[in-house]
Amino acid sequence: MKPYYSKEVIKRFTNPKNFGEIKNADGIGRVGNPRCGDIMKLYIKVEKKGSKEIIEDIKFYTLGCAAAIATSDMICDLVKGKTLKDALKVGYKDVVGRLGYLPEIKIHCSYLAQQGLRAALENYHGKKAKKK
């Protein structure tokens, strides 16, 4: 029988690498799941390199269970250094795959992390549009 959480989930829950805030973030995504009470904030810093916009840094602040914290941390690793276009291609299944597995009842946490990233990117694009 598998343990409830994979070793990777436990590692990221107990020692997340990307936890924190980015002051003057270029985009902030705020999402939550009222059913389970998880609340996530993802902060992105975008750098323009030639014609491409790259996620230079990404941090999260999540209040929730071990799976919510681990998925937040993992999505940060998966998109850091990627173009905005490539970051949008990262989905909740990618997050679960890199974590090893999540219990079925916790898959929604990976989806919430994906939504948080998308919300941060939308916020970034909205701010950019207002500047024009």
C-alpha positions in Angstrom: 0.0 0.0 0.0 1.3 3.5 -0.9 1.7 6.1 1.8 -0.9 8.9 1.6 1.6 11.4 0.2 4.7 10.8 -1.9 8.2 11.6 -0.6 8.3 14.6 -3.0 5.0 16.0 -1.5 6.3 15.6 2.0 9.7 17.2 1.1 8.0 20.2 -0.6 5.5 20.6 2.3 8.1 20.6 5.0 10.8 22.6 3.1 9.3 24.6 0.2 11.9 26.4 -1.9 9.6 29.1 -3.4 7.6 30.2 -0.3 7.4 33.9 0.2 6.3 37.2 -1.4 7.8 39.2 -4.2 7.8 42.9 -3.4 6.5 44.9 -6.4 5.5 41.7 -8.2 4.6 42.2 -11.9 1.6 39.9 -11.4 -0.3 38.4 -8.5 -2.7 35.5 -8.7 -5.2 35.0 -5.9 -7.3 31.8 -5.9 -9.1 29.8 -3.3 -11.3 26.7 -2.9 -14.2 27.5 -0.5 -14.9 23.7 -0.2 -11.6 22.8 1.4 -10.4 26.3 2.6 -7.1 26.4 0.6 -6.0 29.9 -0.3 -3.1 30.5 -2.7 -1.3 33.6 -3.8 1.3 33.4 -6.6 3.7 36.3 -7.3 5.6 36.6 -10.6 8.5 38.8 -11.7 8.7 39.0 -15.5 11.8 40.0 -17.4 11.9 41.0 -21.1 14.7 39.2 -23.0 14.6 40.3 -26.6 11.1 39.8 -27.8 10.3 37.2 -25.1 8.9 37.7 -21.7 10.4 35.3 -19.1 9.3 34.4 -15.6 12.4 35.5 -13.8 11.1 34.7 -10.4 7.9 33.2 -8.9 7.0 32.8 -5.2 3.8 31.6 -3.4 2.0 32.1 -0.2 -0.5 29.4 0.5 -2.7 28.6 3.5 -3.8 25.1 3.2 -3.0 21.4 3.5 0.3 19.6 2.6 -0.9 19.0 -0.9 -1.8 22.7 -1.5 1.6 23.8 -0.3 3.5 21.1 -2.3 1.6 21.9 -5.5 2.2 25.6 -5.1 5.9 25.0 -4.7 6.1 22.6 -7.6 4.3 24.8 -10.1 6.9 27.5 -9.2 9.7 25.2 -10.1 8.0 24.1 -13.3 7.6 27.6 -14.8 10.6 29.5 -13.4 12.7 30.6 -16.4 10.0 29.8 -19.0 8.4 32.2 -21.4 4.9 33.3 -20.5 3.5 31.3 -23.4 5.3 28.1 -22.3 4.3 28.7 -18.6 0.6 28.6 -19.7 1.2 25.1 -21.1 2.1 23.8 -17.7 -1.0 22.0 -16.3 -2.2 20.4 -13.2 -1.2 16.9 -14.5 2.4 18.1 -14.9 2.4 19.2 -11.3 1.0 15.8 -10.1 3.4 13.9 -12.3 6.4 15.7 -10.9 5.2 15.2 -7.3 5.0 11.5 -7.9 1.3 11.2 -7.1 -1.4 12.8 -5.0 -4.4 11.1 -3.4 -7.5 11.4 -5.6 -9.1 13.6 -3.0 -6.2 16.1 -3.2 -5.9 16.4 -7.1 -7.9 19.7 -6.8 -4.9 21.3 -5.1 -2.8 20.8 -8.3 -5.7 22.4 -10.3 -5.8 25.3 -7.9 -2.0 25.9 -8.4 -2.6 25.9 -12.1 -5.4 28.5 -11.7 -3.2 30.6 -9.4 -0.5 30.7 -12.1 -3.0 31.7 -14.8 -4.5 34.4 -12.5 -1.0 35.8 -12.0 -0.4 35.9 -15.7 -3.8 37.5 -16.3 -3.0 40.1 -13.7 0.4 40.8 -15.3 -1.2 41.3 -18.7 -3.9 43.5 -17.2 -1.3 45.8 -15.6 0.7 45.9 -18.8 -2.4 46.9 -20.8 -3.2 49.7 -18.4 0.3 51.2 -18.9 -0.3 51.5 -22.7 
